[in-house]
Amino acid sequence: MGQGNQNWDPERLNQEFLAKTKACELYLDEIKAKLHVTRSFELIFDEALAEFYVFNSLCGKPFLATRDQFLAGLRSLLESEVPKEPEVLDFERFKIVRRNIIENLIRRFERDG
């Protein structure tokens, strides 16, 4: 087991993802109210929605137990079919943002290992 796994804290990580999910929910509510103002809010909405779905999908998962399991779970999420959520305004943009978020998480935890 690598040095990084000795410092692995699945509960802290779960709390981080829960907090990010809740922050995204609040931000999405705020953005929804502004969607009619200008189209630039559509981009912001899809980005926040992608963040919400990624972080929400990581909360409380068994693969948070170890860094290796977590990275495998992220890679699986990256390769899985992207569900077409009804709230998404631009599905292609949503998929790109979702992919970028997951890839950034993979890089973060590979580097920390």
A tleap script that builds the chain and sets N, CA, C and O, in Angstrom:
source leaprc.protein.ff14SB
mol = sequence {
  NMET GLY GLN GLY ASN GLN ASN TRP ASP PRO
  GLU ARG LEU ASN GLN GLU PHE LEU ALA LYS
  THR LYS ALA CYS GLU LEU TYR LEU ASP GLU
  ILE LYS ALA LYS LEU HIE VAL THR ARG SER
  PHE GLU LEU ILE PHE ASP GLU ALA LEU ALA
  GLU PHE TYR VAL PHE ASN SER LEU CYS GLY
  LYS PRO PHE LEU ALA THR ARG ASP GLN PHE
  LEU ALA GLY LEU ARG SER LEU LEU GLU SER
  GLU VAL PRO LYS GLU PRO GLU VAL LEU ASP
  PHE GLU ARG PHE LYS ILE VAL ARG ARG ASN
  ILE ILE GLU ASN LEU ILE ARG ARG PHE GLU
  ARG ASP CGLY
}
set mol.1.N position { 0.848 -1.179 0.000 }
set mol.1.CA position { 0.000 0.000 0.000 }
set mol.1.C position { 0.889 1.235 0.000 }
set mol.1.O position { 1.855 1.299 0.760 }
set mol.2.N position { 0.577 2.218 -0.841 }
set mol.2.CA position { 1.386 3.419 -0.962 }
set mol.2.C position { 1.205 4.354 0.219 }
set mol.2.O position { 0.247 4.235 0.983 }
set mol.3.N position { 2.129 5.276 0.358 }
set mol.3.CA position { 2.080 6.262 1.439 }
set mol.3.C position { 0.757 7.028 1.418 }
set mol.3.O position { 0.198 7.332 2.472 }
set mol.4.N position { 0.252 7.343 0.210 }
set mol.4.CA position { -0.981 8.114 0.103 }
set mol.4.C position { -2.178 7.421 0.720 }
set mol.4.O position { -3.056 8.083 1.274 }
set mol.5.N position { -2.234 6.071 0.633 }
set mol.5.CA position { -3.361 5.349 1.205 }
set mol.5.C position { -3.353 5.387 2.721 }
set mol.5.O position { -4.415 5.259 3.331 }
set mol.6.N position { -2.191 5.559 3.361 }
set mol.6.CA position { -2.131 5.637 4.815 }
set mol.6.C position { -2.842 6.896 5.311 }
set mol.6.O position { -3.368 6.907 6.424 }
set mol.7.N position { -2.865 7.943 4.511 }
set mol.7.CA position { -3.516 9.196 4.884 }
set mol.7.C position { -4.925 9.314 4.313 }
set mol.7.O position { -5.563 10.357 4.453 }
set mol.8.N position { -5.399 8.288 3.692 }
set mol.8.CA position { -6.706 8.312 3.032 }
set mol.8.C position { -7.810 8.412 4.074 }
set mol.8.O position { -7.824 7.654 5.044 }
set mol.9.N position { -8.726 9.337 3.878 }
set mol.9.CA position { -9.811 9.549 4.829 }
set mol.9.C position { -11.138 9.576 4.067 }
set mol.9.O position { -11.579 10.638 3.626 }
set mol.10.N position { -11.773 8.414 3.912 }
set mol.10.CA position { -13.010 8.360 3.123 }
set mol.10.C position { -14.129 9.230 3.689 }
set mol.10.O position { -14.924 9.782 2.929 }
set mol.11.N position { -14.199 9.355 4.993 }
set mol.11.CA position { -15.265 10.169 5.589 }
set mol.11.C position { -15.064 11.655 5.262 }
set mol.11.O position { -16.022 12.360 4.944 }
set mol.12.N position { -13.817 12.122 5.343 }
set mol.12.CA position { -13.524 13.518 4.997 }
set mol.12.C position { -13.851 13.766 3.531 }
set mol.12.O position { -14.407 14.806 3.175 }
set mol.13.N position { -13.503 12.807 2.689 }
set mol.13.CA position { -13.777 12.939 1.260 }
set mol.13.C position { -15.283 12.952 1.001 }
set mol.13.O position { -15.772 13.747 0.199 }
set mol.14.N position { -16.010 12.074 1.678 }
set mol.14.CA position { -17.458 12.053 1.532 }
set mol.14.C position { -18.063 13.389 1.958 }
set mol.14.O position { -18.960 13.909 1.294 }
set mol.15.N position { -17.567 13.944 3.070 }
set mol.15.CA position { -18.056 15.246 3.535 }
set mol.15.C position { -17.754 16.350 2.512 }
set mol.15.O position { -18.570 17.247 2.300 }
set mol.16.N position { -16.579 16.274 1.885 }
set mol.16.CA position { -16.228 17.247 0.839 }
set mol.16.C position { -17.228 17.176 -0.314 }
set mol.16.O position { -17.703 18.206 -0.794 }
set mol.17.N position { -17.544 15.965 -0.753 }
set mol.17.CA position { -18.470 15.810 -1.875 }
set mol.17.C position { -19.893 16.203 -1.487 }
set mol.17.O position { -20.623 16.768 -2.301 }
set mol.18.N position { -20.289 15.909 -0.253 }
set mol.18.CA position { -21.610 16.349 0.216 }
set mol.18.C position { -21.706 17.871 0.223 }
set mol.18.O position { -22.707 18.436 -0.217 }
set mol.19.N position { -20.663 18.532 0.724 }
set mol.19.CA position { -20.658 19.998 0.775 }
set mol.19.C position { -20.703 20.584 -0.630 }
set mol.19.O position { -21.415 21.558 -0.875 }
set mol.20.N position { -19.949 19.997 -1.553 }
set mol.20.CA position { -19.959 20.497 -2.932 }
set mol.20.C position { -21.320 20.274 -3.583 }
set mol.20.O position { -21.792 21.121 -4.342 }
set mol.21.N position { -21.946 19.152 -3.293 }
set mol.21.CA position { -23.278 18.872 -3.834 }
set mol.21.C position { -24.279 19.905 -3.335 }
set mol.21.O position { -25.068 20.442 -4.112 }
set mol.22.N position { -24.244 20.178 -2.045 }
set mol.22.CA position { -25.175 21.166 -1.466 }
set mol.22.C position { -24.917 22.565 -2.023 }
set mol.22.O position { -25.859 23.308 -2.302 }
set mol.23.N position { -23.651 22.921 -2.184 }
set mol.23.CA position { -23.321 24.232 -2.756 }
set mol.23.C position { -23.826 24.328 -4.193 }
set mol.23.O position { -24.329 25.374 -4.603 }
set mol.24.N position { -23.699 23.261 -4.948 }
set mol.24.CA position { -24.197 23.251 -6.327 }
set mol.24.C position { -25.714 23.400 -6.361 }
set mol.24.O position { -26.253 24.108 -7.211 }
set mol.25.N position { -26.399 22.732 -5.438 }
set mol.25.CA position { -27.863 22.847 -5.378 }
set mol.25.C position { -28.285 24.299 -5.163 }
set mol.25.O position { -29.182 24.804 -5.839 }
set mol.26.N position { -27.631 24.956 -4.221 }
set mol.26.CA position { -27.962 26.356 -3.944 }
set mol.26.C position { -27.662 27.237 -5.151 }
set mol.26.O position { -28.456 28.107 -5.508 }
set mol.27.N position { -26.522 27.007 -5.769 }
set mol.27.CA position { -26.120 27.798 -6.928 }
set mol.27.C position { -27.082 27.570 -8.090 }
set mol.27.O position { -27.440 28.515 -8.793 }
set mol.28.N position { -27.498 26.334 -8.294 }
set mol.28.CA position { -28.448 26.035 -9.371 }
set mol.28.C position { -29.766 26.774 -9.152 }
set mol.28.O position { -30.348 27.299 -10.101 }
set mol.29.N position { -30.234 26.817 -7.918 }
set mol.29.CA position { -31.471 27.561 -7.621 }
set mol.29.C position { -31.306 29.037 -7.974 }
set mol.29.O position { -32.203 29.660 -8.541 }
set mol.30.N position { -30.150 29.578 -7.629 }
set mol.30.CA position { -29.868 30.988 -7.921 }
set mol.30.C position { -29.815 31.233 -9.436 }
set mol.30.O position { -30.360 32.220 -9.930 }
set mol.31.N position { -29.164 30.339 -10.154 }
set mol.31.CA position { -29.024 30.502 -11.609 }
set mol.31.C position { -30.361 30.324 -12.322 }
set mol.31.O position { -30.654 31.050 -13.271 }
set mol.32.N position { -31.173 29.371 -11.879 }
set mol.32.CA position { -32.483 29.132 -12.506 }
set mol.32.C position { -33.287 30.417 -12.567 }
set mol.32.O position { -33.970 30.693 -13.554 }
set mol.33.N position { -33.198 31.191 -11.512 }
set mol.33.CA position { -33.956 32.447 -11.457 }
set mol.33.C position { -33.438 33.472 -12.463 }
set mol.33.O position { -34.133 34.441 -12.768 }
set mol.34.N position { -32.223 33.270 -12.985 }
set mol.34.CA position { -31.617 34.239 -13.897 }
set mol.34.C position { -31.561 33.757 -15.338 }
set mol.34.O position { -31.103 34.491 -16.213 }
set mol.35.N position { -32.017 32.544 -15.600 }
set mol.35.CA position { -31.925 31.990 -16.954 }
set mol.35.C position { -32.617 32.862 -17.997 }
set mol.35.O position { -32.169 32.936 -19.141 }
set mol.36.N position { -33.681 33.505 -17.616 }
set mol.36.CA position { -34.429 34.332 -18.569 }
set mol.36.C position { -33.725 35.659 -18.870 }
set mol.36.O position { -34.086 36.338 -19.831 }
set mol.37.N position { -32.739 36.036 -18.072 }
set mol.37.CA position { -32.074 37.338 -18.214 }
set mol.37.C position { -31.150 37.363 -19.430 }
set mol.37.O position { -31.239 38.263 -20.266 }
set mol.38.N position { -30.268 36.377 -19.525 }
set mol.38.CA position { -29.322 36.324 -20.639 }
set mol.38.C position { -28.902 34.886 -20.883 }
set mol.38.O position { -28.908 34.060 -19.970 }
set mol.39.N position { -28.539 34.598 -22.118 }
set mol.39.CA position { -28.155 33.230 -22.484 }
set mol.39.C position { -26.863 32.782 -21.808 }
set mol.39.O position { -26.611 31.582 -21.697 }
set mol.40.N position { -26.048 33.723 -21.359 }
set mol.40.CA position { -24.788 33.325 -20.710 }
set mol.40.C position { -25.054 32.513 -19.438 }
set mol.40.O position { -24.204 31.732 -19.010 }
set mol.41.N position { -26.218 32.696 -18.844 }
set mol.41.CA position { -26.555 31.908 -17.658 }
set mol.41.C position { -26.818 30.444 -18.014 }
set mol.41.O position { -26.747 29.580 -17.141 }
set mol.42.N position { -27.119 30.153 -19.282 }
set mol.42.CA position { -27.318 28.770 -19.697 }
set mol.42.C position { -26.016 27.975 -19.569 }
set mol.42.O position { -26.028 26.829 -19.119 }
set mol.43.N position { -24.907 28.576 -19.961 }
set mol.43.CA position { -23.600 27.935 -19.821 }
set mol.43.C position { -23.305 27.673 -18.348 }
set mol.43.O position { -22.899 26.572 -17.976 }
set mol.44.N position { -23.507 28.674 -17.526 }
set mol.44.CA position { -23.249 28.559 -16.086 }
set mol.44.C position { -24.140 27.472 -15.483 }
set mol.44.O position { -23.696 26.698 -14.635 }
set mol.45.N position { -25.385 27.419 -15.922 }
set mol.45.CA position { -26.330 26.424 -15.410 }
set mol.45.C position { -25.857 25.014 -15.741 }
set mol.45.O position { -25.826 24.154 -14.861 }
set mol.46.N position { -25.487 24.764 -17.001 }
set mol.46.CA position { -25.029 23.427 -17.396 }
set mol.46.C position { -23.751 23.036 -16.661 }
set mol.46.O position { -23.580 21.873 -16.296 }
set mol.47.N position { -22.858 23.988 -16.441 }
set mol.47.CA position { -21.627 23.698 -15.700 }
set mol.47.C position { -21.951 23.318 -14.255 }
set mol.47.O position { -21.418 22.338 -13.734 }
set mol.48.N position { -22.810 24.082 -13.619 }
set mol.48.CA position { -23.181 23.798 -12.226 }
set mol.48.C position { -23.943 22.480 -12.124 }
set mol.48.O position { -23.780 21.737 -11.156 }
set mol.49.N position { -24.771 22.192 -13.119 }
set mol.49.CA position { -25.526 20.944 -13.123 }
set mol.49.C position { -24.578 19.750 -13.271 }
set mol.49.O position { -24.760 18.728 -12.610 }
set mol.50.N position { -23.583 19.875 -14.125 }
set mol.50.CA position { -22.596 18.801 -14.290 }
set mol.50.C position { -21.846 18.573 -12.976 }
set mol.50.O position { -21.643 17.432 -12.563 }
set mol.51.N position { -21.438 19.659 -12.325 }
set mol.51.CA position { -20.761 19.528 -11.028 }
set mol.51.C position { -21.667 18.826 -10.028 }
set mol.51.O position { -21.232 17.919 -9.319 }
set mol.52.N position { -22.926 19.244 -9.973 }
set mol.52.CA position { -23.869 18.631 -9.051 }
set mol.52.C position { -23.949 17.120 -9.284 }
set mol.52.O position { -23.831 16.341 -8.338 }
set mol.53.N position { -24.146 16.707 -10.527 }
set mol.53.CA position { -24.322 15.286 -10.807 }
set mol.53.C position { -23.061 14.484 -10.521 }
set mol.53.O position { -23.152 13.359 -10.029 }
set mol.54.N position { -21.894 15.030 -10.814 }
set mol.54.CA position { -20.647 14.307 -10.520 }
set mol.54.C position { -20.480 14.161 -9.014 }
set mol.54.O position { -20.311 13.048 -8.516 }
set mol.55.N position { -20.525 15.274 -8.283 }
set mol.55.CA position { -20.276 15.204 -6.839 }
set mol.55.C position { -21.353 14.399 -6.123 }
set mol.55.O position { -21.045 13.652 -5.194 }
set mol.56.N position { -22.600 14.536 -6.534 }
set mol.56.CA position { -23.679 13.773 -5.922 }
set mol.56.C position { -23.490 12.268 -6.153 }
set mol.56.O position { -23.807 11.456 -5.284 }
set mol.57.N position { -22.974 11.909 -7.323 }
set mol.57.CA position { -22.771 10.488 -7.628 }
set mol.57.C position { -21.633 9.878 -6.819 }
set mol.57.O position { -21.510 8.655 -6.753 }
set mol.58.N position { -20.800 10.713 -6.203 }
set mol.58.CA position { -19.666 10.213 -5.416 }
set mol.58.C position { -19.986 10.093 -3.922 }
set mol.58.O position { -19.265 9.418 -3.186 }
set mol.59.N position { -21.038 10.731 -3.482 }
set mol.59.CA position { -21.368 10.748 -2.056 }
set mol.59.C position { -21.748 9.358 -1.552 }
set mol.59.O position { -22.595 8.676 -2.128 }
set mol.60.N position { -21.094 8.958 -0.458 }
set mol.60.CA position { -21.461 7.734 0.230 }
set mol.60.C position { -21.181 6.444 -0.513 }
set mol.60.O position { -21.730 5.402 -0.157 }
set mol.61.N position { -20.358 6.484 -1.516 }
set mol.61.CA position { -20.086 5.284 -2.310 }
set mol.61.C position { -19.044 4.398 -1.627 }
set mol.61.O position { -18.112 4.909 -1.008 }
set mol.62.N position { -19.193 3.072 -1.735 }
set mol.62.CA position { -18.217 2.160 -1.133 }
set mol.62.C position { -16.809 2.335 -1.715 }
set mol.62.O position { -15.823 2.061 -1.032 }
set mol.63.N position { -16.709 2.789 -2.967 }
set mol.63.CA position { -15.376 2.921 -3.564 }
set mol.63.C position { -14.571 4.088 -3.001 }
set mol.63.O position { -13.434 4.311 -3.415 }
set mol.64.N position { -15.144 4.828 -2.069 }
set mol.64.CA position { -14.371 5.862 -1.383 }
set mol.64.C position { -13.419 5.249 -0.352 }
set mol.64.O position { -12.584 5.959 0.209 }
set mol.65.N position { -13.531 3.958 -0.099 }
set mol.65.CA position { -12.780 3.295 0.971 }
set mol.65.C position { -11.267 3.431 0.808 }
set mol.65.O position { -10.555 3.631 1.792 }
set mol.66.N position { -10.770 3.323 -0.430 }
set mol.66.CA position { -9.325 3.455 -0.672 }
set mol.66.C position { -9.103 4.329 -1.893 }
set mol.66.O position { -9.998 4.501 -2.721 }
set mol.67.N position { -7.920 4.870 -1.994 }
set mol.67.CA position { -7.563 5.706 -3.148 }
set mol.67.C position { -7.682 4.900 -4.447 }
set mol.67.O position { -8.236 5.388 -5.432 }
set mol.68.N position { -7.165 3.675 -4.450 }
set mol.68.CA position { -7.217 2.857 -5.665 }
set mol.68.C position { -8.650 2.562 -6.086 }
set mol.68.O position { -8.984 2.625 -7.269 }
set mol.69.N position { -9.498 2.238 -5.106 }
set mol.69.CA position { -10.903 1.982 -5.431 }
set mol.69.C position { -11.586 3.252 -5.928 }
set mol.69.O position { -12.399 3.214 -6.851 }
set mol.70.N position { -11.248 4.363 -5.309 }
set mol.70.CA position { -11.834 5.635 -5.712 }
set mol.70.C position { -11.432 5.989 -7.142 }
set mol.70.O position { -12.276 6.378 -7.950 }
set mol.71.N position { -10.143 5.854 -7.452 }
set mol.71.CA position { -9.689 6.145 -8.815 }
set mol.71.C position { -10.348 5.213 -9.823 }
set mol.71.O position { -10.716 5.643 -10.916 }
set mol.72.N position { -10.502 3.937 -9.465 }
set mol.72.CA position { -11.189 2.988 -10.355 }
set mol.72.C position { -12.650 3.409 -10.540 }
set mol.72.O position { -13.186 3.329 -11.645 }
set mol.73.N position { -13.288 3.857 -9.458 }
set mol.73.CA position { -14.674 4.329 -9.553 }
set mol.73.C position { -14.802 5.557 -10.435 }
set mol.73.O position { -15.752 5.676 -11.208 }
set mol.74.N position { -13.840 6.479 -10.320 }
set mol.74.CA position { -13.844 7.671 -11.185 }
set mol.74.C position { -13.663 7.285 -12.642 }
set mol.74.O position { -14.341 7.819 -13.519 }
set mol.75.N position { -12.746 6.354 -12.903 }
set mol.75.CA position { -12.517 5.919 -14.293 }
set mol.75.C position { -13.758 5.230 -14.865 }
set mol.75.O position { -14.090 5.395 -16.038 }
set mol.76.N position { -14.427 4.465 -14.023 }
set mol.76.CA position { -15.670 3.813 -14.448 }
set mol.76.C position { -16.742 4.863 -14.757 }
set mol.76.O position { -17.461 4.756 -15.751 }
set mol.77.N position { -16.838 5.861 -13.905 }
set mol.77.CA position { -17.796 6.955 -14.122 }
set mol.77.C position { -17.474 7.697 -15.414 }
set mol.77.O position { -18.371 8.075 -16.167 }
set mol.78.N position { -16.187 7.897 -15.658 }
set mol.78.CA position { -15.745 8.594 -16.861 }
set mol.78.C position { -16.168 7.839 -18.120 }
set mol.78.O position { -16.551 8.449 -19.119 }
set mol.79.N position { -16.095 6.513 -18.066 }
set mol.79.CA position { -16.398 5.689 -19.239 }
set mol.79.C position { -17.870 5.318 -19.360 }
set mol.79.O position { -18.299 4.809 -20.396 }
set mol.80.N position { -18.645 5.567 -18.311 }
set mol.80.CA position { -20.060 5.194 -18.359 }
set mol.80.C position { -20.837 6.139 -19.271 }
set mol.80.O position { -20.428 7.270 -19.536 }
set mol.81.N position { -21.956 5.635 -19.731 }
set mol.81.CA position { -22.828 6.456 -20.573 }
set mol.81.C position { -23.378 7.614 -19.741 }
set mol.81.O position { -23.803 7.430 -18.600 }
set mol.82.N position { -23.361 8.782 -20.320 }
set mol.82.CA position { -23.839 9.970 -19.616 }
set mol.82.C position { -25.362 10.005 -19.705 }
set mol.82.O position { -25.926 10.048 -20.799 }
set mol.83.N position { -26.025 9.988 -18.548 }
set mol.83.CA position { -27.486 10.048 -18.585 }
set mol.83.C position { -27.963 11.408 -19.083 }
set mol.83.O position { -27.404 12.445 -18.728 }
set mol.84.N position { -28.990 11.385 -19.900 }
set mol.84.CA position { -29.532 12.629 -20.437 }
set mol.84.C position { -30.569 13.169 -19.451 }
set mol.84.O position { -31.742 12.800 -19.482 }
set mol.85.N position { -30.098 14.043 -18.590 }
set mol.85.CA position { -30.964 14.626 -17.568 }
set mol.85.C position { -31.874 15.669 -18.209 }
set mol.85.O position { -31.420 16.441 -19.053 }
set mol.86.N position { -33.148 15.707 -17.825 }
set mol.86.CA position { -34.093 16.623 -18.470 }
set mol.86.C position { -33.777 18.110 -18.260 }
set mol.86.O position { -34.165 18.950 -19.072 }
set mol.87.N position { -33.067 18.431 -17.163 }
set mol.87.CA position { -32.777 19.843 -16.884 }
set mol.87.C position { -31.679 20.421 -17.765 }
set mol.87.O position { -31.577 21.639 -17.916 }
set mol.88.N position { -30.847 19.542 -18.352 }
set mol.88.CA position { -29.691 19.992 -19.131 }
set mol.88.C position { -30.161 20.809 -20.327 }
set mol.88.O position { -31.080 20.413 -21.044 }
set mol.89.N position { -29.519 21.951 -20.529 }
set mol.89.CA position { -29.894 22.832 -21.639 }
set mol.89.C position { -29.118 22.508 -22.909 }
set mol.89.O position { -29.676 22.566 -24.005 }
set mol.90.N position { -27.836 22.166 -22.776 }
set mol.90.CA position { -26.991 21.792 -23.912 }
set mol.90.C position { -26.260 20.514 -23.521 }
set mol.90.O position { -25.282 20.552 -22.773 }
set mol.91.N position { -26.742 19.380 -24.033 }
set mol.91.CA position { -26.238 18.076 -23.605 }
set mol.91.C position { -24.758 17.901 -23.935 }
set mol.91.O position { -24.014 17.345 -23.127 }
set mol.92.N position { -24.315 18.361 -25.100 }
set mol.92.CA position { -22.895 18.225 -25.468 }
set mol.92.C position { -22.010 19.016 -24.506 }
set mol.92.O position { -20.972 18.522 -24.066 }
set mol.93.N position { -22.410 20.213 -24.187 }
set mol.93.CA position { -21.651 21.035 -23.234 }
set mol.93.C position { -21.626 20.353 -21.866 }
set mol.93.O position { -20.579 20.293 -21.222 }
set mol.94.N position { -22.766 19.845 -21.425 }
set mol.94.CA position { -22.869 19.138 -20.154 }
set mol.94.C position { -21.893 17.966 -20.121 }
set mol.94.O position { -21.186 17.786 -19.129 }
set mol.95.N position { -21.841 17.162 -21.191 }
set mol.95.CA position { -20.946 16.006 -21.239 }
set mol.95.C position { -19.474 16.425 -21.166 }
set mol.95.O position { -18.673 15.768 -20.500 }
set mol.96.N position { -19.124 17.508 -21.844 }
set mol.96.CA position { -17.739 17.991 -21.818 }
set mol.96.C position { -17.353 18.446 -20.414 }
set mol.96.O position { -16.288 18.091 -19.910 }
set mol.97.N position { -18.214 19.224 -19.796 }
set mol.97.CA position { -17.938 19.720 -18.446 }
set mol.97.C position { -17.843 18.552 -17.466 }
set mol.97.O position { -16.942 18.514 -16.628 }
set mol.98.N position { -18.760 17.612 -17.567 }
set mol.98.CA position { -18.754 16.427 -16.703 }
set mol.98.C position { -17.436 15.678 -16.846 }
set mol.98.O position { -16.812 15.312 -15.850 }
set mol.99.N position { -17.014 15.453 -18.086 }
set mol.99.CA position { -15.750 14.751 -18.350 }
set mol.99.C position { -14.580 15.512 -17.729 }
set mol.99.O position { -13.714 14.907 -17.097 }
set mol.100.N position { -14.550 16.816 -17.902 }
set mol.100.CA position { -13.456 17.627 -17.354 }
set mol.100.C position { -13.397 17.544 -15.829 }
set mol.100.O position { -12.312 17.454 -15.255 }
set mol.101.N position { -14.543 17.574 -15.181 }
set mol.101.CA position { -14.588 17.482 -13.718 }
set mol.101.C position { -14.005 16.142 -13.264 }
set mol.101.O position { -13.179 16.092 -12.352 }
set mol.102.N position { -14.438 15.071 -13.904 }
set mol.102.CA position { -13.961 13.735 -13.517 }
set mol.102.C position { -12.468 13.594 -13.791 }
set mol.102.O position { -11.732 13.059 -12.963 }
set mol.103.N position { -12.017 14.074 -14.955 }
set mol.103.CA position { -10.587 13.999 -15.282 }
set mol.103.C position { -9.757 14.806 -14.287 }
set mol.103.O position { -8.666 14.380 -13.906 }
set mol.104.N position { -10.256 15.958 -13.865 }
set mol.104.CA position { -9.541 16.763 -12.873 }
set mol.104.C position { -9.466 16.042 -11.525 }
set mol.104.O position { -8.440 16.104 -10.847 }
set mol.105.N position { -10.529 15.371 -11.141 }
set mol.105.CA position { -10.499 14.589 -9.905 }
set mol.105.C position { -9.491 13.450 -10.003 }
set mol.105.O position { -8.760 13.186 -9.048 }
set mol.106.N position { -9.448 12.776 -11.143 }
set mol.106.CA position { -8.479 11.706 -11.339 }
set mol.106.C position { -7.067 12.240 -11.208 }
set mol.106.O position { -6.242 11.648 -10.512 }
set mol.107.N position { -6.776 13.357 -11.874 }
set mol.107.CA position { -5.441 13.946 -11.780 }
set mol.107.C position { -5.111 14.332 -10.338 }
set mol.107.O position { -4.005 14.080 -9.860 }
set mol.108.N position { -6.063 14.937 -9.661 }
set mol.108.CA position { -5.849 15.349 -8.262 }
set mol.108.C position { -5.463 14.167 -7.383 }
set mol.108.O position { -4.512 14.262 -6.607 }
set mol.109.N position { -6.177 13.069 -7.491 }
set mol.109.CA position { -5.947 11.950 -6.592 }
set mol.109.C position { -4.821 11.038 -7.060 }
set mol.109.O position { -4.250 10.314 -6.245 }
set mol.110.N position { -4.488 11.049 -8.328 }
set mol.110.CA position { -3.283 10.353 -8.779 }
set mol.110.C position { -2.054 11.098 -8.246 }
set mol.110.O position { -1.093 10.478 -7.789 }
set mol.111.N position { -2.094 12.402 -8.309 }
set mol.111.CA position { -0.976 13.250 -7.854 }
set mol.111.C position { -0.789 13.131 -6.348 }
set mol.111.O position { 0.340 13.083 -5.861 }
set mol.112.N position { -1.908 13.082 -5.601 }
set mol.112.CA position { -1.835 13.007 -4.144 }
set mol.112.C position { -1.396 11.631 -3.661 }
set mol.112.O position { -1.035 11.473 -2.495 }
set mol.113.N position { -1.421 10.634 -4.542 }
set mol.113.CA position { -1.070 9.272 -4.142 }
set mol.113.C position { 0.383 9.088 -4.115 }
set mol.113.O position { 0.861 7.999 -3.799 }
savepdb mol mol.pdb
quit
